[in-house]
């Protein structure tokens, strides 16, 4: 028996844009079902929002996301979740950093750390905090 965990991100209207952005950084396939597709909303802006979505890449990257419906409370919170991405090489991690850093707020610039050849933290344009490092 084995268990797999996948980061699931919650948005309010930005899930599709976030998933498309993460696919542009990490590659892979994007799949999404809207509330309209599932018959959970007939018209209006929520019908086009993501009820279930994911990006799954051959390199092991997997993230899920959805848009919290307006009938449910939503508070993105502060530091409520970090998404950790660990790569085997500095080159690999640097490419992900370059992609994620577009319109991002850098919390810790990527560079050498006591525990890893490279480590960095940023908050992307969707408010998600990413921690990237190289496995030492």
N, C-alpha and C positions, 0 to 999 in steps of 0.2 A: 504494500500500500504506500502511496506517496501523496503528498499535499503540495499544491502550488498556490502561491499568493500572487495577486495582481493588483496593482494600484488602480483604484477607482476614483475618478475625480468628479466632483459635482459642480455644476455651473448654473447660471441663470441666464440662458439665452446664448451662451458662447461655446457650447460643447462642440458643435460642428467645426467652428473656426479653430478651436484649440486642437481637435483631433487632426485636422488638415495640417496645422502648423507642426505638430509632433511627427506626423508622417513625413513632412518635408525635411525634418532634422534626422530622423532615425531610419527612414525607409519603411517598407512593409505595405500591408494592405489595410485600408480603412473600410470598415463596415458600419452602417448606421441604420437604425429603424426610427422613424419619426413617430410622434404621437398620432399623427394622421394615418400613417401606414398601419398602425396597430389598432386603429378605430377608437383610440382613447381621446381624440379631439377631432371635431369635424371641420372647423374653420378657424380663422383667426391666426395670429402669430404662433400660438402654441402648437398648432397642427404641424408646423414645419420644424419644431424643435426636436432634439434628439431624446428619445425615450431609452434607447440602448445604443451604445457605440463603442468601438474599439479600434485600436491600431495594433496589429500583430506583425512582427518582422522576423525574418529568418535569423537575424543576429541575436535573437532572444528578447528583444524589446517587446513589451506588451503593456498597454495601458487601456483602461476602460473609462468611459465618461458618459454623463447624461445631463440634461437640463432639468433642474428641480422645477416642478410645476408651480405656477403662481399661487395655487391653493395651499401649498405647503410652505412653512417658514424656511428661510434660507439665510444663513450668515456665513460668509466665507471664512470668518475668523482670522486670527492672527497666529501664524506659526502652528496652525492646526495639523499640518501634514507636510513632510518633506518627501520628495521623490528622489531616491538615491539611484544613481547610475554608475556602475563600476565597469571600467574597461580594462583590457589587458595591456594596452599600449598608450603612451602619451599622445601619439598621433590620432588614435581613435577618439579618445576623450576630448582632445582639442577640437576636433571637427564637430562633435556634439555641442561643445561649449560655444563655438562660433555661431552655430545655428540658433541655439536657445537664447543667446545674449542679444539678439535683435530686439530692440525696444525694451530691454530688461533692465532691472536695477541690480547691479552687482553688489552682493553682500560681502563676499570674500573673493578677491581676485584669484583666478586659477594660478597655482604655483606650487612649488615644493612644500611638503608638510612633514612633520616628524614621523607620521605613520604611513605616508604614501609618497611616491615620486611626484604626484600632482594631486591637488585638491582645490575645489572652488565651490562657491555657493552663489546662486542668483535667484531673483524673483522674476519670472517671465512676465510678458505683457498681459497674461491672463490672471496674474496674482498667485501662481503656483511656484513654490520654492523648490528648486532643484539643487541637489548636492551631487557633484561629479568628482570622481577620483579614479586613480589608476591602482589596480590591485598590485601590491608589492610582493 
